[in-house]
Amino acid sequence: MRAKGLGAHAIITEVDHLEAIEAAMGGFEVMPMREAAKKGDIFVTLTGNLNVIDGSHFPLMKDGAIVCNSGHFNNEIDLKALKKISKSVKNVRDFVDEYTLRNNKTLCVVSEGILIMKDNPASVMDMSFANQAFSVRYLVKNYKNLENDVHIVPEKLDNEIASLKLNSMGIKINALTEEQADENKQ
């Protein structure tokens, strides 16, 4: 979504039907990785799955394509397969290795396929920490009325956190009129 928001044509590859339909309904082009490999300039894995980009994909990529991993594990890009089909590898700058394939195409791998962003930005983490803190406060206040079980964070807390975050960003939104609020209660 961020890439699309910055003007990129983002293509989504997916193995989950629900995630794929959500991406399609969100305005993204969705296709198998084998097709996307031919079209993309920058490839970012975000799955945690093994070999999301595998040996069959690299030869299909454009010359100069960039490959990186921002997923959960360091096994999303099959670097062993890439090394097998490459005639050379050289470091072209900090954290960027250029692989020259046997077909003379070059591919750049960022950070040796290791996570390019191990930590979430503060703008995301502050909401996560707020959610945790508000949830603990909720538990402290309501523990006598709760069973010893896993509980979903009450929507009221999520809304309170979202409201505080929007306020800190200077973003204002509409409020329901009394009539609308009454209608929503029914």
C-alpha positions as CSV (number, residue, x, y, z in Angstrom):
1,M,0.0,0.0,0.0
2,R,2.9,2.4,0.8
3,A,4.5,1.7,-2.6
4,K,1.2,2.2,-4.4
5,G,0.6,5.4,-2.4
6,L,4.0,6.7,-3.6
7,G,2.9,6.1,-7.2
8,A,4.3,2.6,-7.8
9,H,2.4,0.0,-9.8
10,A,2.4,-2.7,-7.1
11,I,1.7,-6.3,-8.0
12,I,0.7,-8.8,-5.4
13,T,1.5,-12.5,-5.5
14,E,-0.3,-14.7,-3.1
15,V,-1.1,-18.3,-2.1
16,D,-4.1,-17.5,0.1
17,H,-7.4,-16.9,-1.6
18,L,-8.8,-14.5,1.0
19,E,-5.6,-12.4,0.9
20,A,-5.6,-12.4,-2.9
21,I,-9.2,-11.2,-3.1
22,E,-8.6,-8.5,-0.5
23,A,-5.6,-7.3,-2.6
24,A,-7.6,-7.4,-5.8
25,M,-10.6,-5.5,-4.2
26,G,-8.0,-3.0,-2.9
27,G,-7.1,-2.2,-6.4
28,F,-3.9,-4.2,-6.7
29,E,-3.0,-6.4,-9.7
30,V,-2.7,-10.0,-8.4
31,M,-0.9,-12.8,-10.3
32,P,1.4,-15.8,-9.8
33,M,5.0,-15.1,-9.0
34,R,6.1,-16.7,-12.3
35,E,4.2,-13.9,-14.1
36,A,5.2,-11.1,-11.8
37,A,8.9,-12.1,-12.1
38,K,8.7,-11.0,-15.8
39,K,7.2,-7.6,-14.9
40,G,8.7,-6.3,-11.7
41,D,11.6,-4.0,-11.1
42,I,11.7,-4.4,-7.4
43,F,10.7,-7.5,-5.5
44,V,10.0,-7.5,-1.8
45,T,9.0,-10.7,0.0
46,L,6.9,-10.2,3.1
47,T,5.6,-13.7,3.9
48,G,7.7,-15.8,6.2
49,N,7.4,-18.6,3.7
50,L,10.3,-20.7,2.2
51,N,11.6,-19.8,-1.2
52,V,8.9,-17.3,-2.2
53,I,11.4,-16.2,-4.9
54,D,13.0,-19.4,-6.1
55,G,15.5,-20.5,-8.8
56,S,12.9,-20.5,-11.5
57,H,12.0,-16.9,-11.0
58,F,15.4,-15.2,-11.3
59,P,16.1,-15.9,-15.0
60,L,12.7,-14.4,-15.8
61,M,13.4,-11.1,-14.1
62,K,14.4,-7.9,-15.9
63,D,18.1,-7.0,-16.1
64,G,18.9,-4.8,-13.0
65,A,15.9,-6.0,-10.9
66,I,16.3,-5.5,-7.2
67,V,15.3,-8.3,-4.7
68,C,14.9,-7.9,-1.0
69,N,13.2,-9.5,2.0
70,S,11.2,-7.7,4.5
71,G,9.4,-10.8,5.8
72,H,9.7,-12.8,9.0
73,F,12.5,-15.2,8.1
74,N,15.7,-15.1,6.0
75,N,14.7,-18.0,3.8
76,E,12.2,-16.2,1.5
77,I,14.7,-15.7,-1.3
78,D,16.4,-18.8,-2.5
79,L,20.0,-17.5,-2.6
80,K,21.5,-21.0,-3.0
81,A,19.6,-21.3,-6.3
82,L,20.6,-17.8,-7.4
83,K,24.2,-18.5,-6.7
84,K,24.0,-21.8,-8.8
85,I,22.7,-19.9,-11.9
86,S,25.1,-17.0,-11.5
87,K,28.5,-16.7,-13.0
88,S,29.6,-14.0,-10.6
89,V,28.7,-12.1,-7.5
90,K,30.1,-8.7,-6.4
91,N,29.4,-6.2,-3.7
92,V,28.4,-3.0,-5.5
93,R,27.7,-0.9,-2.4
94,D,27.0,-1.4,1.3
95,F,24.4,-4.1,1.7
96,V,23.9,-4.6,-2.1
97,D,25.3,-7.6,-4.0
98,E,25.0,-7.8,-7.8
99,Y,24.6,-11.3,-9.2
100,T,25.4,-11.7,-12.9
101,L,23.4,-14.6,-14.2
102,R,24.7,-17.0,-16.9
103,N,22.3,-15.2,-19.3
104,N,24.2,-11.9,-18.5
105,K,21.3,-10.3,-16.7
106,T,22.2,-8.7,-13.4
107,L,20.1,-8.9,-10.2
108,C,20.8,-6.9,-7.1
109,V,20.1,-8.5,-3.7
110,V,19.8,-6.2,-0.7
111,S,21.2,-7.1,2.6
112,E,22.1,-10.7,1.6
113,G,18.4,-11.6,1.7
114,I,18.3,-10.8,5.4
115,L,15.4,-8.7,6.7
116,I,15.8,-5.2,5.4
117,M,13.7,-3.9,8.2
118,K,13.9,-5.8,11.4
119,D,12.1,-3.3,13.5
120,N,8.8,-1.5,12.9
121,P,8.9,2.3,12.6
122,A,8.0,4.2,15.8
123,S,4.9,5.4,14.0
124,V,3.7,1.8,14.0
125,M,5.2,0.6,17.3
126,D,3.6,3.5,19.3
127,M,0.1,2.1,18.5
128,S,1.2,-1.4,19.3
129,F,2.6,-0.4,22.7
130,A,-0.5,1.8,23.3
131,N,-2.7,-1.2,22.6
132,Q,-0.7,-3.3,25.0
133,A,-0.8,-0.7,27.8
134,F,-4.5,0.0,27.4
135,S,-5.2,-3.8,27.4
136,V,-3.2,-4.2,30.6
137,R,-5.1,-1.2,32.2
138,Y,-8.4,-2.9,31.0
139,L,-7.3,-6.2,32.6
140,V,-6.4,-4.5,35.9
141,K,-9.7,-2.8,36.1
142,N,-11.9,-5.7,35.0
143,Y,-10.0,-8.9,36.1
144,K,-12.8,-9.8,38.5
145,N,-15.3,-10.0,35.7
146,L,-13.1,-11.9,33.3
147,E,-12.6,-15.6,32.9
148,N,-9.1,-17.0,32.8
149,D,-8.9,-17.2,29.0
150,V,-7.6,-15.4,26.0
151,H,-9.7,-12.2,25.3
152,I,-10.0,-10.0,22.2
153,V,-9.1,-6.4,22.8
154,P,-12.4,-4.6,23.2
155,E,-13.3,-2.4,20.2
156,K,-13.8,0.6,22.4
157,L,-10.0,0.4,23.3
158,D,-9.0,0.1,19.7
159,N,-11.1,3.1,18.9
160,E,-9.7,5.1,21.8
161,I,-6.1,4.3,20.6
162,A,-7.0,5.2,17.0
163,S,-8.5,8.5,18.1
164,L,-5.4,9.4,20.1
165,K,-3.2,8.5,17.2
166,L,-5.3,10.5,14.7
167,N,-5.3,13.5,17.1
168,S,-1.4,13.3,17.5
169,M,-1.2,13.4,13.7
170,G,-3.5,16.4,13.5
171,I,-6.2,14.4,11.6
172,K,-9.8,15.2,12.3
173,I,-12.7,13.0,11.3
174,N,-16.5,13.4,11.3
175,A,-18.6,12.5,14.3
176,L,-22.0,10.9,14.2
177,T,-25.0,13.1,14.8
178,E,-27.3,12.0,17.6
179,E,-29.8,10.7,15.0
180,Q,-27.0,8.6,13.3
181,A,-25.8,7.3,16.6
182,D,-29.3,6.3,17.6
183,E,-29.8,4.6,14.3
184,N,-26.5,2.7,14.7
185,K,-27.7,1.3,18.1
186,Q,-30.7,-0.4,16.5
